[in-house]
Amino acid sequence: MTTLDFTSTDFTRTDFTRTDFTRTPALTRPGLHLVPLHDELWRVTRPSGEVLGYVERFGVRAGLRFRAKRFIVRQRRFVEMGEFWSMDDAVDCFGF
C-alpha cells in the first residue's frame, strides 16, 4: 500500500512574486480590450463592449499562472480555456 506524506508541503505559502498589473504587456491587443477589475482579474471585451471572458492571475508554488475563461452567451456560463505561464498566452486564446 502506498503512503503519501504531505507534512512537509507548505500549502499556506502566500509570498508569491507579484507584478504590477498596470505594466502587463498583454493589456493591448488588436480587436480586444482588457479592463483591469483588480490586481488579479481582467475582463476581456471587443471594442464594441461585448464581453468575451476573463483572465485571472493566481499564484502556485512555481510562480504566477494565468487562467483564461471564455463567456458562452447562449449558455450563460464560463468555460475554462486553459492555464498559462504568461498573460500574453492567456489573452491570445480570445483572438480566435
DAVENJO-V463895 format. One record per pair of residues at least 12 apart in sequence whose C-alpha atoms are under 8 Angstrom apart, sorted by the first residue. I is the first residue (numbers start at 1). J is the second residue. D is the distance in whole Angstrom. If there is no record, write none. Layout:
BEGIN
i-><I & I>
j-><J & J>
d-><D & D>
END
This chain:
BEGIN
i-><16 & 16 & 16 & 16 & 16 & 17 & 17 & 18 & 20 & 21 & 21 & 21 & 24 & 25 & 26 & 26 & 26 & 31 & 31 & 31 & 32 & 32 & 32 & 32 & 32 & 33 & 33 & 33 & 40 & 40 & 40 & 41 & 41 & 41 & 41 & 42 & 42 & 42 & 43 & 44 & 51 & 52 & 52 & 52 & 52 & 53 & 53 & 53 & 53 & 53 & 53 & 54 & 54 & 54 & 54 & 55 & 55 & 55 & 55 & 55 & 55 & 56 & 64 & 65 & 65 & 65 & 65 & 65 & 66 & 66 & 66 & 66 & 66 & 66 & 67 & 67 & 67 & 67 & 67 & 67 & 68 & 68 & 68 & 68 & 68 & 68 & 68 & 69 & 69 & 70 & 81>
j-><59 & 60 & 61 & 63 & 64 & 63 & 64 & 64 & 39 & 36 & 39 & 40 & 87 & 88 & 87 & 88 & 91 & 46 & 47 & 95 & 44 & 45 & 46 & 47 & 95 & 45 & 46 & 47 & 56 & 57 & 58 & 54 & 55 & 56 & 57 & 54 & 55 & 56 & 55 & 94 & 71 & 70 & 71 & 72 & 94 & 68 & 69 & 70 & 71 & 78 & 94 & 68 & 69 & 70 & 71 & 67 & 68 & 69 & 87 & 90 & 91 & 68 & 85 & 83 & 84 & 85 & 86 & 87 & 83 & 84 & 85 & 86 & 87 & 90 & 80 & 81 & 82 & 83 & 84 & 90 & 80 & 81 & 82 & 83 & 90 & 91 & 93 & 81 & 82 & 94 & 93>
d-><6 & 8 & 8 & 6 & 7 & 7 & 7 & 8 & 8 & 8 & 6 & 8 & 8 & 7 & 6 & 5 & 7 & 6 & 6 & 8 & 7 & 6 & 5 & 6 & 8 & 5 & 6 & 6 & 6 & 5 & 7 & 7 & 6 & 5 & 6 & 6 & 5 & 7 & 7 & 8 & 7 & 6 & 5 & 8 & 7 & 7 & 5 & 4 & 5 & 7 & 8 & 6 & 5 & 7 & 8 & 6 & 5 & 6 & 8 & 7 & 7 & 7 & 7 & 6 & 6 & 5 & 7 & 8 & 5 & 5 & 6 & 6 & 6 & 6 & 7 & 8 & 6 & 4 & 6 & 7 & 6 & 5 & 6 & 6 & 5 & 7 & 7 & 6 & 8 & 8 & 7>
END
